[in-house]
Amino acid sequence: MGSVEPEARQLKAFLDDAGPEGPVVMINLLRYRERAAYPEGFEAEPCSGREAYGRYGAVAMEKVAAAGGRVIWFGNVHASVIAPPGEAWDDALLVEYPSKQAFFDMVAQPDYQTAAPHRTAALADSRLIATTTAAGIGS
């Protein structure tokens, strides 16, 4: 099982990356827990992982819009055609931000941080992959 929250060194490497400036699209791969795993003492009604992610998403989508970002696509994953054996995801989400800095500033906001425990409780595993537009196929 992988990590569901970025480490400080990962965020710093992302921000310091010498890649091109401009829009960044974050690829989110999400695998939910059957039941959300909130830490002891955290006040939240028991729910499924998907429901806990919805609690996080209600705040996160407001923050994405305020940061100048937008959801490009959200969908259910039905099969991994090329993947390591046993790797499976429930949903995939593509979110575009105007810049790496806009993403970084968003996740550092106190009210975003207040919603983040719902994401952590919701997910058994996840991937967050930063991408930029590249010349090549189809261009």
C-alpha positions in Angstrom: 0.0 0.0 0.0 1.3 3.4 -0.9 1.1 6.7 0.9 -2.0 8.9 0.5 -0.4 12.2 1.6 2.6 14.0 0.0 5.7 14.3 2.1 7.3 17.8 2.6 10.2 16.7 0.4 7.9 15.6 -2.4 6.1 19.0 -2.4 9.4 20.8 -2.3 10.8 18.8 -5.2 7.5 19.4 -7.2 7.8 23.2 -6.6 11.5 23.3 -7.3 11.2 21.2 -10.4 12.9 22.9 -13.4 10.0 21.9 -15.6 8.1 24.4 -17.7 6.1 27.2 -16.1 2.4 27.5 -16.8 -0.5 25.2 -16.3 -0.1 21.8 -14.5 -2.6 18.9 -14.7 -2.7 16.7 -11.6 -3.6 13.1 -12.3 -5.3 11.6 -9.2 -5.7 7.9 -8.9 -7.9 6.9 -5.9 -8.6 3.7 -4.1 -11.1 4.1 -1.3 -11.2 2.2 2.0 -14.4 0.3 2.6 -14.9 2.3 5.8 -13.2 5.6 6.4 -10.4 5.4 9.0 -10.5 8.6 11.0 -8.0 9.1 13.7 -9.2 8.6 17.3 -10.8 11.8 18.6 -11.5 13.3 15.1 -15.2 14.3 15.0 -16.8 12.8 12.0 -19.8 10.5 11.5 -18.8 7.0 10.5 -19.0 6.5 6.7 -17.5 4.7 3.7 -14.2 5.8 2.2 -16.0 7.2 -0.8 -18.3 9.3 1.4 -15.3 10.6 3.4 -13.7 11.6 0.1 -16.9 13.5 -0.8 -16.6 15.4 2.5 -13.0 16.4 1.5 -14.1 17.1 -2.1 -16.8 19.6 -1.1 -14.1 21.8 0.3 -11.3 21.0 -2.1 -13.4 21.9 -5.2 -14.1 25.3 -3.8 -10.4 25.8 -3.2 -9.5 24.5 -6.7 -11.8 27.1 -8.2 -10.5 29.9 -5.9 -6.9 29.0 -7.0 -8.0 29.4 -10.7 -8.1 25.7 -11.3 -10.7 23.4 -12.7 -11.7 19.7 -12.9 -11.0 18.5 -16.4 -12.4 15.0 -15.9 -13.6 12.6 -13.2 -14.5 9.0 -13.7 -14.7 5.5 -12.4 -11.8 3.1 -13.2 -13.1 -0.2 -14.5 -9.9 -2.0 -15.5 -6.1 -1.5 -15.5 -5.1 -2.7 -18.9 -1.3 -2.1 -18.3 -0.5 -2.2 -14.6 1.4 -4.3 -12.0 -0.6 -7.4 -11.0 -3.2 -6.6 -8.4 -3.0 -2.8 -8.9 -6.6 -1.4 -9.0 -8.1 2.0 -8.7 -11.7 3.1 -7.9 -11.7 6.6 -9.5 -9.4 8.8 -11.5 -9.5 12.6 -11.5 -7.7 15.2 -13.7 -7.4 18.7 -12.2 -5.8 21.6 -13.9 -4.1 24.5 -12.0 -2.7 27.7 -13.6 0.7 26.9 -12.1 2.6 24.7 -9.7 2.6 27.6 -7.2 -1.2 27.9 -7.4 -1.5 24.2 -6.4 1.1 24.6 -3.6 -0.6 27.8 -2.3 -4.0 26.0 -2.3 -2.9 23.0 -0.3 -1.2 25.2 2.3 -4.4 27.1 3.1 -5.7 26.5 6.7 -9.3 25.6 5.6 -7.9 23.2 3.0 -5.8 21.6 5.7 -8.9 21.3 7.9 -10.6 19.2 5.1 -7.5 17.0 4.4 -8.1 14.5 7.2 -11.3 13.4 5.3 -9.1 12.6 2.3 -6.6 10.7 4.5 -9.4 8.7 6.2 -11.0 8.0 2.8 -8.1 6.5 0.9 -6.4 3.1 1.1 -4.0 4.2 -1.6 -3.6 7.0 -4.1 -1.3 8.6 -6.7 -0.9 12.3 -7.5 1.1 12.8 -10.7 1.9 16.3 -11.9 2.0 16.8 -15.7 2.5 19.6 -18.2 1.6 19.7 -21.9 4.2 18.1 -24.1 4.8 18.3 -27.8 4.5 15.0 -29.6 1.7 12.6 -30.3 -1.3 14.5 -31.7 0.4 17.9 -31.8 
